[in-house]
Amino acid sequence: MLEIFLKTLPFFAIIAVGYWAGRSRFFTAEATAYLTKFVFYFALSAMLFRFSANLSMSEILDWTFVIAYFWATLFVYLIVTAVALLRWRSIEEAAIEAQCGVIGNVGFLGVPMLVLLMGEAAIGPVMLVLAVDLIFFGSLVVILITGSRDGRMSLGILKTVGTGLLKNPMIVSIVLGFTWSAMEWPIPGPFNEFLSILGGAATPGALFAIGASLASKAAERMVVASWLSFSKLVLHPAMVAIAALLIFPVEPYAASVMIAAAALPVAGNVYMIAQHYGVAPTRVSASILISTAISIVSVSLVIGWVS
């Protein structure tokens, strides 16, 4: 366990350096925003395209895996939603809280860390987790918030969701990569080197950006934020483990990657959604801050257990 902790420590150390840079104002909020944009649109997209272009969709697409992860995530999503509604929160707030309870930082933290810690074979399972999070649950939160405000479902909501998916560089890069793989085109040497160099900036850039963005997060609504952090770091991976190991038996290695991915802290893009729609941004902010701090130990424990 100590060995796993020492392996994960450098990742969180880079986050800590980013946090110091943001907290000391050495890195301003504007600088953090531009770094995040560089990682999101360029470095991470290059990494995801290169990974997916070298994979075969037929080999990694495991419907049992998808069903197990989807079932467990939806189960926790409904629990967090029910708790929010019992506290007389609105549908909008319940949707945002549910998003905190199940959507982990797979793109910025999970892809680089799990691939390095668990081997390159983890790429496929991590991609499937990311796809379910982005395509289904990323769309669901927009549908619930927009539908709640409009009082009904409309084609306009579906257009908003579709446009959002098409504009998400992570989805676009994965789809383009799998298309390239399906066409069986070899990646030219110079292009592959370009992707490798640019994608190499994704890991340190993403981790530093996570830390710098955490510096601006406020630790308010601690009781609710603690519940949401518990849901994300404990309840979600526990239900994923039950689904993948008992209910919908998944191949052991893929199941271990799925469980580790489910143990990641609350994703930063949940805050972006909350801020964009003006729904409980400080609550989300506190959840990201608390879950990320606790995950320094909890993620190591989970990876050590599944390994």
N, C-alpha and C positions, 0 to 999 in steps of 0.2 A: 504493500500500500504506500509505504514511504517513497518507493521508487517512482510510482505513478505520480505522487504529489510533486516530487522534484522535477518530473518531466513537464507537468502542467504549470509549474511555478514561473518559468520564463514568459509564458503567454500572459499571465496575470501581472507579471512585473512590467511588461510593456504597457499594459492598461494603466498600471499605477503611475508610470512615467507620464503618460498622456494626461492622467488626472492631475498630477502636480503641475504640468504645463498649463492646463486650463485654469486650475485653481489660483495659480500665481499670476495669471493674466499674461504669462509669457506667450501663450497661445490664446488669442482672442476668440470670441464666439464666431466672428466672421471667418477667421482662419480655420477654425474647426469645421465650419459649414463647407468651406471649399475643399478641405482635405477629405471630408466625407463624400462630397460629390465626385472627387477624383477616384476614390476607391470604388464607389458604387457604380459609376458609369464606365470606368476604364479598367482599373487593375482587377477588381473582382470579376468583371465581365470577361476579361481576357482569360483569367484562371478557369472560370466555369466553362467557357467555350472550349478551351484546350482539353479540359477533363472530359467533357461530354463528346467531343469529336473523336476521342480515342476510345470510346466505349461503344458497345453494341446494345442498342435499345432492347433487342430481343433477349439479350443475355441478362440485363439488369432488371427488366420489368417483371416484377413478381407480384401478382395480384393478391396473393395471400399476405404478403408484406404490407401492401397498400391498405387492404381491408383491416388488418390488425391495428396498424397505426391510426387509421381513420376512426375506427370504432372506439379505441381507447381515448383518443383526443376529443371526439365528440361527447363521450361519456363525461369527461372532466369539464368540458365546455358547458354542458347542461347543468352540472352540479354548481359551478361558479355562477352561472346565470340564475339558477334557482335561489341561491343564497342572496344575490343582489336584489332579486324581486321580493324576497321575504323581508329585506331591509327597506322596502318601498322605494327602491331606485327605479328610474325610468328605463325603458327598453334600450335607449341609447347608452346609458351608463352601464347597464347589465352587459351589453355587447362588448363594450370596451374592457370591462373587468374580465369577462370570459376570455377575451383575446390575451390579456395579461397572464391568465391562468394556463394557457396552452401553447402560446407562440414563443419559441425560444430564439436565441440569437444564432440561428443555424448558418446564415449567410456570412456574417462578419466574423464570428468566432468558431462555429462548428466546422465549417468546411476546412479551414486551414489547420485547426487543432486536431480534430478527429482523424484526418488523413495522415498527419504526421505521427500521432500517437498510436493509431490502430492499423496503420498500413494503407497502401494505395487501394486495396480491395474495398476500403470503406467508402470510396468515392460514389459508387452506385447507390448503396443504401442511403447515404446522406442526400444525394440528389433526389431520391424519391420522397424523403421526409420534407425537403425544401419545396418540392413541387406541390405536395398536399397542402402545406402551410400557405403557400403563396396563392395557389389557384382556388382552392375551396374556401379555407378560412379567411384568407385575405379578401375574397369576394363577399363572404357571408357578413362580415362586420359592416361593409359599405352598404349592403342591401338592407340590413336591420336598421342602421342609423338613418339612411335616406328614406326608407319605407316608413319608419316611425314618424319622421317629420312631415312627410307628404300625406300620411294617413292611409296610403294604399300603395300597391305595387304598380309600376308603370314601365313602359319600354324605355323611358328616360333613365331609370335606375340601371337597367341592363346595359344601356349604352355607356353609362358612367363606369360600370364594372369592367366592361369589355375594353374600353379605352385605357383604363388603369392597368389592366393586364398587358396590353400591347405596349404600353410605355414603360413597363418595368424591365430594366436592363438585365436582371437576373433571369427572368423568364425567357426573354428574347435570346440571350446568349446560350441558354440551355437548349432551347428549341433549334436554333441555328446549328449548334454543335451536333445534336442528334441527327439533324437533317444531313449535315456533312458526312457523319458516320454512316448513315443509311445509304448514301450515294457511293460509299466506299472510295472516296477520294483521298489520296494520300496528302498529308499536310506538307507543303513545300518547306525545305530546310530553313530558309530565311524567315518565312512566316511563322514557323514553329518556334524559332529562336526569339522572334519579336513577341509572341504570346508568352513565352517563358519568362522573358525579362520583365515585361509589363505585369504579368500575373504574379511575379515574384514580389512586387510591391504591395500586393493585396494583404498578405499576412501582417507585416509590421504596420502598414498604413491603417488597416481596419482596427487592429488592437489599440493603436495610439488614438485613433478617432473615437473609439468607444470610451476610453479613459477621459479624453478631453471633453467629450459631450456630457459625461457623468458629473463633471465639475460644475455644470450649470443646473443640475437637477436638485430639486428641493425635497427634503425628507419630511413631508407633511402627511397627514392622515395615516399615521403609523400603524394603527390597528388594522385598517383595511389593507394597507400595503403589505403588512406582514402576512395576512391571510392569503393574498394573491401570490406572494413569494413562496409561501408554503405549497400552494396549489401547483405552482410551476416547478419547483425544485423537488418536491416529495410526491405529491398526489399524481402528477402527470407521469413521471417515469415509473411509478409503482403500477399504475393502470396499464401503461404500455407493456411492462414486464408481464403482467397477468395475461394480457391479450396475446402477446407474441410467444409466450412460453406454454400457456395452458389452453386458451380458448381457440386461437387460430395458430397452431404451431408453425413457427417460422424457422428457417435454417439457422442454427445456433449463432454463427458469426454475424449474419445479417441482423438477427434479433439483438445481439449485443450492441451493434452500432445504433440501432433504432432506440434502444433504451438510453444509451449515452447521449444521443441527440436530444431526447426528451428531457434530459436532466439539465440542459443549458438554461441560463438565466433569461429573463424577459427580454424580448427583442426591442431594439431601439426604434424600429419602424412602427411599433404600436404607439409610441409617443408622438410620432409624426402624424398618424391618423387622428389621435386624440386632439392634438393641437390644431390640425386642419379643420376638424368639425367642431372644435370648442367643447369637447366632452371630457371632463375630469382629467385634464393634463397633469395637474400636480399629483393626483393619485397614481397615475401611470409612472410619472417621474420618480416618485418614492419607491414604487415597486421595482423599477429597473435598478435603482441605486442599491436597495436592500438585497435583491436577488443576486446581483452581480458580486457584491461583497461576500455573501454567504457561499456562493458557488466556487470561490477559491478552494474551499475545503470539500463541499458537497460533490462537485463534479469529479474530483480526484477519487472520492469514495466510490462513486457509481462506476467510473471507468475501471477502478481496481476490482470491484465486485464482478462486473461483466467479463473482465479479462481472465 
